[in-house]
Amino acid sequence: MEVRVEICSTAGNHLLPVINSMSEKSVTLTIDDRIAVITLNRPGQLNTFNADMAAQWNAAYEQCEQNDDVRVIVVTGAGSAFCAGADMSGGADTFDTQDDMTFSSCPITPAWRLRKPVIGALNGHAVGVGFGLALQFDFRIVAEEAKYGLLQVRRGVLADACSHWLLPRLIGVEKALQVILLGRTMKGVEVMEKGLATQCVPADQVLDTALTLAQEIATWSAPAVAAMTKALVWRSFDYGIDDFEKLETAVLHHTMGMPDALEGGMAYFEKREPDWQGRVSQDWPDCLITDSPDSGDS
């Protein structure tokens, strides 16, 4: 069954979704066969990033996090771009004010904080904040024809979206500086060669490639264990090896007591798809809630 939700606004901590609305929204969310597709939906503006998009993107993430039927999240862009940076409709004044200095450099919830795997289907150009936010995904599929990059240094401002923290961890210091200090644009092949993409394909194949990967994860990876695996990988940056071994051991013991540990083996021997029963909301181990150097990552 396909459910289409168009996020229209937030009020406090309450989501106000409009179901099957025909009005244009900055972000749409479609859930089908255990896969959520979040689409940045400002194609006429090349999906440039603004406050409305940030609020709606966050709301879509939250809905996916709270829905155990969602096993994988795919984020893509409508039209010919993924996200062509910040909305520059303010012209030269866009970055020329310091009236409000309360905003964060990371304008939406980082994808690494979500428990569900997030795949970026970067179907077109992703530059500036658009590329920075894409770096937060767990996997990226890029387009051969598109341009990617963190160009902010050439605009006289600092790159955002925690890219200074992410890039050295993803590709090492020297390659990180090539991307973030030089501020050059890259084609999809170069993005993959630098280790920042899983696959590079023609633009019209990006979404299908991402959905194929999402379906593989949704079918063959136990959803609760996949979520724990993601959490451990991202949190590993914050641990020494001895403490991390203790945490990994605790999570391993937890998974071995779950019904999916039996189901996985039975499905393998019976040569069938597994019928996973684990649910992220119900089977999350206490040690991943309480035993973290940064409780914000829980």
Summary of the structure (lengths in Angstrom):
residues: 298
radius of gyration: 19.5
end to end distance: 30.8
largest distance: 64.1
contacts: 951
relative contact order: 0.11
helix: 44%
strand: 20%
